[in-house]
Amino acid sequence: MGVIVWSNIVRQQYLLGFTDEQISKAMGISIRSYYNYQQDPSLLTMKHIQALLDNMGIDIQTLIIT
């Protein structure tokens, strides 16, 4: 599930034109943690996903649809 969510985060990042730094800040994580998530999406926590949803105005359905 983490891989699907992460790939949809990256897709939304591209569509909305956000930088890696903006996404990491919206998630409340360091840029290093952001890059760690790129390497291993299973590390994603619901807390960070929810922060992203709250701060970027992204709908949860957008992240779980394959």
N, C-alpha and C positions, 0 to 999 in steps of 0.2 A: 504493500500500500504506500509506503514511503516514497518509492520510486515514482509512482504515478503522481502523487501530490507534488513532489519536487519538480517533476517535468512540467506540471501545470503552473507552478510558481514561476519557473523560468519562462514559460510561454507568456504568462501575464506580464512579467517584467519586460519582455521584448515588445509586446503589444502596447503597453503603457509608456514605454520609453524610459524606464527607471534604470539607474546604475546599480551595480552590486552594492555600493555603499548605501544607497537609499533603501534598498531592500533589507540589508542587514540592520540598518537603524530602525526601520519599521518593525522588524522582528524583535528588536531589543537584544541583538547579539553583536559580537565583534565581527569584523570582516574575516578574521581567521576562522571563526565558527561557521560563517557563511560558506567559506571554501571547504571546510570539513564536511558540511552537508552536501556539497556538490560531489565529494568523493564517496560519501556514505549516507544516502538519504534516510536510511533506517534510524539515524540519530535524531531526526526531527522530533520535537516534542509538541504536544497539543498547545502548550503555553505559547510557544513561539509562533505556531501557525495562527492561533487566535489573535496574537498581537499584530501579525501581518494583516489579517482580515480587518481588524479594527482600525488600523492606521492607514491602510491603503484603499479601503472601501471595496474590497474584493469579496464576492459572494462565495460561501463555502462550496456551493454546487459547482462552481468554476474549477475548484481544485480537486474534486473527487471524480469528475467525469473523465473517462479515458478517451 
